[in-house]
Amino acid sequence: MIKTPFLATDGIIELYDENNNFKGIVLIQRLNKPHGLALPGGFVDIGEKVEDALKREMKEETSLDVEIKRLQNIYSDPKRDPRFHTASAVYICKSKGEPKANDDAKEVYIYDLDKIPLDKLVFDHKKIIEDYLLSKEQIL
Amino acid sequence: MIKTPFLATDGIIELYDENNNFKGIVLIQRLNKPHGLALPGGFVDIGEKVEDALKREMKEETSLDVEIKRLQNIYSDPKRDPRFHTASAVYICKSKGEPKANDDAKEVYIYDLDKIPLDKLVFDHKKIIEDYLLSKEQIL
């Protein structure tokens, strides 16, 4: 019997307004445990591609249709999720429009890159966002 | 009960000789079904980081110690593995020395990039290697 970590996916959604001005990235207040601020995301279903799971979860939690820009990394430290071993494929994506909390998201927020409350983030989402911010600096 | 695809990892090992001359990439003849030519790889264990699983599998199947260069992509088409739904995190890595078949590998081969028998590859490893060759062209 094969046993592997659960496979999840999380999205760093870069949100733009109708005039293509960058508004910030989208974070959610989790409805389920562990409570706290998080990137939107969820588990990949059997029979579903990771990219499709990402788009489905972004839609379910934030009501946004997203376009994937690139895969940032896979985060798989066995201790990153306090419940069980979960590996998450993290994608950077972009979207337009107004996010609206849904499904596992209690509230949804838009944060300027220099105003993200990193210490309020659950799981290893602080590290994920720090890696994202670092990669943006390297591109500039 | 959460059910997600099994999580695996495969490696594109760029092999160099002692004088840092590129020798080719390492492929294996699989001992277990499905039989055929494949990238070395295997399942991620619970409690193990994906990068550690990659290094363990490369060592088990080819006897090589590898250094990870970068994550190429995650391949998760539900039909890519004929047995069940498996998502594979594919890493490009480098190594030195002489590969030796071990574990699930019946034979181990070193192929020049322009001599890889793409149509003999199992799973979606043909596509994975084509993506790799394409990314190398774009870098050059």
Chai-1 contact restraints between the chains, C-beta under 6 A:
chainA,res_idxA,chainB,res_idxB,connection_type,confidence,min_distance_angstrom,max_distance_angstrom,comment,restraint_id
A,I2,B,F6,contact,1.0,0.0,6.0,A-B,restraint_1
A,I2,B,F43,contact,1.0,0.0,6.0,A-B,restraint_2
A,K3,B,I46,contact,1.0,0.0,6.0,A-B,restraint_3
A,T4,B,F6,contact,1.0,0.0,6.0,A-B,restraint_4
A,T4,B,L7,contact,1.0,0.0,6.0,A-B,restraint_5
A,T4,B,F43,contact,1.0,0.0,6.0,A-B,restraint_6
A,T4,B,V44,contact,1.0,0.0,6.0,A-B,restraint_7
A,P5,B,L7,contact,1.0,0.0,6.0,A-B,restraint_8
A,P5,B,V44,contact,1.0,0.0,6.0,A-B,restraint_9
A,P5,B,I46,contact,1.0,0.0,6.0,A-B,restraint_10
A,F6,B,I2,contact,1.0,0.0,6.0,A-B,restraint_11
A,F6,B,T4,contact,1.0,0.0,6.0,A-B,restraint_12
A,L7,B,T4,contact,1.0,0.0,6.0,A-B,restraint_13
A,L7,B,P5,contact,1.0,0.0,6.0,A-B,restraint_14
A,L7,B,L7,contact,1.0,0.0,6.0,A-B,restraint_15
A,L7,B,A87,contact,1.0,0.0,6.0,A-B,restraint_16
A,F43,B,I2,contact,1.0,0.0,6.0,A-B,restraint_17
A,F43,B,T4,contact,1.0,0.0,6.0,A-B,restraint_18
A,V44,B,T4,contact,1.0,0.0,6.0,A-B,restraint_19
A,V44,B,P5,contact,1.0,0.0,6.0,A-B,restraint_20
A,I46,B,K3,contact,1.0,0.0,6.0,A-B,restraint_21
A,I46,B,P5,contact,1.0,0.0,6.0,A-B,restraint_22
A,I46,B,H85,contact,1.0,0.0,6.0,A-B,restraint_23
A,G47,B,P78,contact,1.0,0.0,6.0,A-B,restraint_24
A,K49,B,S76,contact,1.0,0.0,6.0,A-B,restraint_25
A,K49,B,D77,contact,1.0,0.0,6.0,A-B,restraint_26
A,V50,B,I74,contact,1.0,0.0,6.0,A-B,restraint_27
A,V50,B,S76,contact,1.0,0.0,6.0,A-B,restraint_28
A,I74,B,V50,contact,1.0,0.0,6.0,A-B,restraint_29
A,I74,B,A89,contact,1.0,0.0,6.0,A-B,restraint_30
A,S76,B,K49,contact,1.0,0.0,6.0,A-B,restraint_31
A,S76,B,V50,contact,1.0,0.0,6.0,A-B,restraint_32
A,P78,B,G47,contact,1.0,0.0,6.0,A-B,restraint_33
A,H85,B,I46,contact,1.0,0.0,6.0,A-B,restraint_34
A,A87,B,L7,contact,1.0,0.0,6.0,A-B,restraint_35
A,A87,B,V50,contact,1.0,0.0,6.0,A-B,restraint_36
A,A89,B,I74,contact,1.0,0.0,6.0,A-B,restraint_37
